[in-house]
Amino acid sequence: MAVSKKGIITAADFNAITATYDVFWKDPKDGSGNVITYTYDSNHSTDLVRRKGWGQTTSLTDVAVTSLIEADNVNNLVAQINSGLYHCDNDLPLLVKYATIDSVYADSSNSVPTTPSGLNSKGWLGIQSEVANTINTNKHKLGALSGEDSYSDTNYYVDVSNGGTGWSATLTCEVKWTFANYTQARHFFNSGGSIVVDLAAGIGAWSNSKGNASAPENVNRTGTNPGVGGGTNGSDDWLEIFRSIGEIHFKAESCDRTGSNGIGGDGFYGLDHAGGEISMFTASGFGPYAHAYSYAYATPTKGAGNETAQYGDRAVEVLYKGVETGGNFEITAKVKLTDDPDDGATIMDSVIVASCYNMQPINTPDHAAIGSNASFFTVGSTQYRFDEKVQPTVAQVSAWT
């Protein structure tokens, strides 16, 4: 229940905010106060409460009903809320802690009694609002300094390359991400984590500067012309298409691209609990003149006078499914490329690579790196932070075929 602007903050008021934030910081609880263990069931996509819960292990402390609420009680809560705010967005305003001589009023604009000069500008109602509104709105976000990709550890990425083998019509591969269980997956995505598919074509120059361009399977054969308009085997077209898409990030409630091209789906909470594949990302059309080097040209099947857009009907689709197997929870992504049927020719000697990895929520803040701002997350000798989430292993399921 909200506190009146002229009201006195009681232990019940304090503990109510602690309980509300604990739902985000740890997990939702049942009516008996026990943490709910969710399962991958028919409520996976419809139960909105399970979309809260970062799975943090440090505890929030209540105040006994017979105790006076002291500055340290409020500051411990504020420091943990600040850790959550900073985790979600490094640029969100942080709550200011109280000095030991401060009185904690419901609202800083309260004029009875007079607001002391050192009062937290948010007041108690402001702290309530941060939890109910700011934290809730940003709960699935990940600050720029709060996550890092896993492309430096072979357990947490895989490159699937076709080695330059010729193909036509369609090309498909599959990759899987394995979590220890459904709860671990839930906490990873709730905390802003994502699993990533990054496509590249041509000489192995990934759009995000990852990958090993000198590896034999990633070096194009003689006759290709990647990165320059007018290539005769389609590699230029696919390279431009992949660059326009950027990276594909599968998140808690969305499947987004970092580029400008493509339409995403509902992410982790859009998975079919029955194990069916769901199309979560599509990009198609690509023209005419949508990207660099796009032009109209005659195809082998249509001939001169029947020109089509260079990017024509080429399409990219990524389908995801989630299954529980052997106690683990696995998410599989099937990447499907469809060439323009009007082209008619086999795409030869062009390397197609799917780089698949994680964007992991990491320990934040780094107290040693943020200097004086560490005070927003520190009470006495205790430094509060958001602890990193366990990320899934990544493995190839099937090669490009």
N, C-alpha and C positions, 0 to 999 in steps of 0.2 A: 504494500500500500504506500502511496506517495506521502511524503512528509509535508505538512503545511509549512509555508515560508516562515511562519512565526513559531513553528513547533520545535520541540526538543527531540533530538535524535536518540532513539532508544536502542537497546541491544537488539531488539526484534527488527528494527529498521536496518541496522548495520548487517545483521545476519541474513536478512532477505537479499541484500545486494550481493553479499558473499555467495549465497546459494545460486543467484542468477548468473553471476560470472563463472561460477564453478561448472555450470553446464557447458560453457564454451571452453574453459580452460581444461577440464577433464572430460566429462561425459554427462549426458542426461541421467537422472535417477528416477526410480519408481516411487510410489507413495510411501514406501517404508524407508526411503533414503538410501537404497542400494543402487549402485551403478547398473544400468541396463546393458545386458550383452545382446547386441542385435545379431540377427542371422540373415543370410541372403535368401529372403523369402518374398512372398507376393507383395509385401509392403515396401520393398526396397525403393521403388520409384515414387511412392505416394506418401510415405511417412516423412514429414518435414522435420520432425524433432531430431531424428537420427542424423540430420545434416549438420547438427551442432556437435561439438566435441572434438578437441584437438588431441586428446589422449595424453595430456601432460601429467606427470607423476607428483610434482610438488603440491603440497596441500595449502588450501586457504584456511585461515584460522577464524573461528567464530569468537564472539565475545559472550561471556556468561551473563545471564540476565541480571545478576546482582552486582556486576562490575561497572565501573566508570569507563567510558570509551576514551582512550587516550590518543595522543597524536601518533604514537607508534602503531596503534591498531589501524588507524586510517591510512597511515603511510605505507604499511605492509601491503594493504589492499591496493592502494594507488600504484605502488611499484609493480605489482603483478599485472594490474590493468595496463600500465604503460608498456610492459613487456609484450602484451597481446596487441596493443595498438601499433607498436613499432614493428612487430612481426608482420602485420597485415600491410602496413604502408609506412615506410620510413619517414614520410613527410607529414603524417598526421600530427596535429598538435598534441603534446603530452600534458597529463595532469600535473599540477604543481603540488608538492608535498607541503605539509603543515610544519611550522615551528612548534616547539614544545609549549610555547606561551599562547598559541593561537586558540581561539574558541572555534568550534566547527558549527557553523550555522547552516540552516537548510539551504539558504540562497544568499549569494554574495550581495544581491541588491536589497536584501532585507534591511530596513532602516531602524528596526526596533528589536534588539539594541543596535547601536552604531557598529558598523562593520570595522573591525580592526585593520590597520594598514597592511598587515602581513597575511591577510586571509587568502586562501586559495580562491582564485578568480572564478572557479567553477562552482564552489559551494557543494553541499551534499546532493542537491537536486541535479547539479551538473554531473556529478559522478554517476548518479543513477542513469542520466541520459546517455553518458558515454557507453555504458554497458548495454542498455536497452536499444540504443539506436546506432551509434558509431560502430561498436564491436559487431553487432548483429548484421549490419549492412555490409561490413568488410570481412566477415569471418572466413571466407574462402579465398581471400586475396593473399598475395605473397609479395612483400616489399622487394625492391630491386637489390637490397643488401641482405635479404632474408633467405635467399635460395641460391643454389649453384647447380650447374649441370653435372652429370656423372660421366662425361666423356673422357675422363682420365683413368677410369678403372674398368678393366675388361669384364668384371662380373656384372657391370651395370650399363653396358652398351653393346650393340652388335651392328656391324655393317653388312648388309645383304647386297651383294653385287652380282650382276649378270655376266661380268667378265668380258663384256663386249659382244656376246653371242647375238646373232641376228634374230629379230623377232618381227611379227606383224600382228595386226588385229588387237590382241590383248597380251598383257604381261602381269603376272600376279605373284606375290610372295606373302609369307606370314611370319609374324614375330610375336612372342609372348612375354609378358611381364608376370613374375610370380611373387606373391606375398605369402607370408607365413599363414595368414588366415584373413577372413573377411574384415575383422575388426582392425587389423593392421592396415588394410587397404582403405577402410573408411577414415581412419585417422590421417593417413597420408593425404588423401584428397581433401578432406575437411580443412586441413592445415595449409591448403594452397598448392600442394604438390601436383605435378602433372607428369604424364608420360608423353614422349615426343617422337614424332616421325619427321625426318628431314630428308627430302628427296633431292637428288642431284643427277645431272646427265653431262656427258662429255668427257673432259679430261680428269675428272675426279676432284674438281675444285668446288668443294661444298659451299653452299650459300652462307653458312655460319663459320667458315674457315676451319672446320673440323675435318677429320679423315686423313688418310695417308695417300697423297696424290702420286707417290712414287711406287706404291705397291703394284705388282704386275697386273693384277686383275682390275686395277683402276686406271690403267694407261690405255688410251685409245689406239687403235691400229692406224696404219697409213691410210690416208684418204679422207679422214674425217676433218671437219672444219668447225669444232665447237667454239661457241662464244662469238662467232661472226655471222652476220646475216647471210642467208642464201645457201646454207649447207644443203647438200643434196640428199642426205640420208635421214633427216628428221631430228638429228641430235640437237641442232641449234634450237629447233622449235621446243623440244622438251626441256632444254636448259632454261629457256626464257619462261616457260610455263611454271617450272618449279621455283624459279626466282620470284615470280609474281605471287606465288602462294606463300613462300617463306617456310617457317617451321609450323607443324601442326601439333598443337598442345591439347591433349585430352585431360580435362580438369574435372572438378567435382560436378558442376552443373552446366558445363559447356565444352565444346570442342572447337577451339579457336585457331586462327592462323595469324602469324606475325606479319604477313604480307597483305596485299590488297585484294586478292582473288580467292574466292571460295565461300561456301556456306557450311556452317558447322551445326552439330546436333547438341544433345543434352548431356554429354559426358557420362561420368561414372554413375550418376543417379538415373541415367536413361538406359542403362544396361537391362537386358531381358533376363530376369532371374531364372527363367526356364532354359537358358543357355543358347538362345537363338542369336544369330548375327543381326546387328543393327547398323545401318548406314549412318555414320556420324559426321562424315565430311565428304563433300562433293565440290568439284570445280570443273566446269566444262564451257564450251563455246570458244573462248580465247580468240576473239577477233570479230570482224577485221580491224586491223590497226589498233588493237588493244594494248600491244606491248611493242618494245623495240623490235625492229626487223620484220614486223608483220606486213605482208603484202598479198595481193591477189595473184594467183598463178594457175596455170593449166595443169591438171592432174592426168596420170596415165589413163584413167577411165573416162574422163570427161573431155580432154583435149582442148585445143585452142578454141577460144570463143565461149567456153563454158568454165570460166575461172571460178575458183573458190577461195575463201580466206585461208591463209597459210595455217592458222591455228584451228580453223574450221570446227570439227566436232571432236577434237581430242578431249579426253576426260580423265580425271583423277577421282578415285573413290576410295575411302578407307572405311572398312566395316569392323566393328568391335563386338566381342562377346565376352561375358564373364562367367566362369564356372568354378565350382568348388571341386577339388580333386585331391584325394589323399590327405585331407586336412588343410591343404593350401588353397589359396584363392588366385586364380589365373585370369588375366585379361589378354585376349589375343586380338591383334590387329591384322586384318587382311588388306593389303594395299593392291589396288587394281588399276592398271593403266589401260586405256582404250585409245588406239590410234584412229586417226580420221579414216573412215572407210573409203573415202574418195581417193586417198593417196595410192592405195593398191600395191605399193612397193614394200619390200622387206627393209626394215631399218637395220643396217649393217654396221658393225664395228663401233657402236656407240655404247659406252658404259652407262648403265643405270644403277644407281646406288640408293638404298634406303638406310639412312643412319637412324638408329633407334636407341633412345636413352631416357634418363629421368631428369626432371627439375626437382631437386630435393629441398624441402624446408630444412634449414640449418640452424645451429645455435645462434640466437639473436637476443639482445645485442651482444656484440663483441666489446666487453667492457674496456679492454685495453686499447681499443681502436677509437672509441668515441669520446675520449678525453673527459672534459668537465660534464658532458651530458650523461655520464655514468651515474651522476647523482639522482637522476630521475628514476633509476632502477635499483637504487641502493638504500637500505635502511640499516644504520649501524654498520656492522661488518658483513651483512647479508646482501649478496648481489643476486637480483632476480633476473631470469632470462627465460626465453622460450627454448626448450630443448629440441634438437633436431629429430626428425622422424625417420624411422627405418624405411629405406627405399627398397623397391623390388629388384630382383635379378632380372636380366634381360637375355633372351636366347632366340635364335632362329628356329622356326618351326618348319618352314619350307622355303626352298630357293626360288628365284624367279623362274617361272615357266610360262 
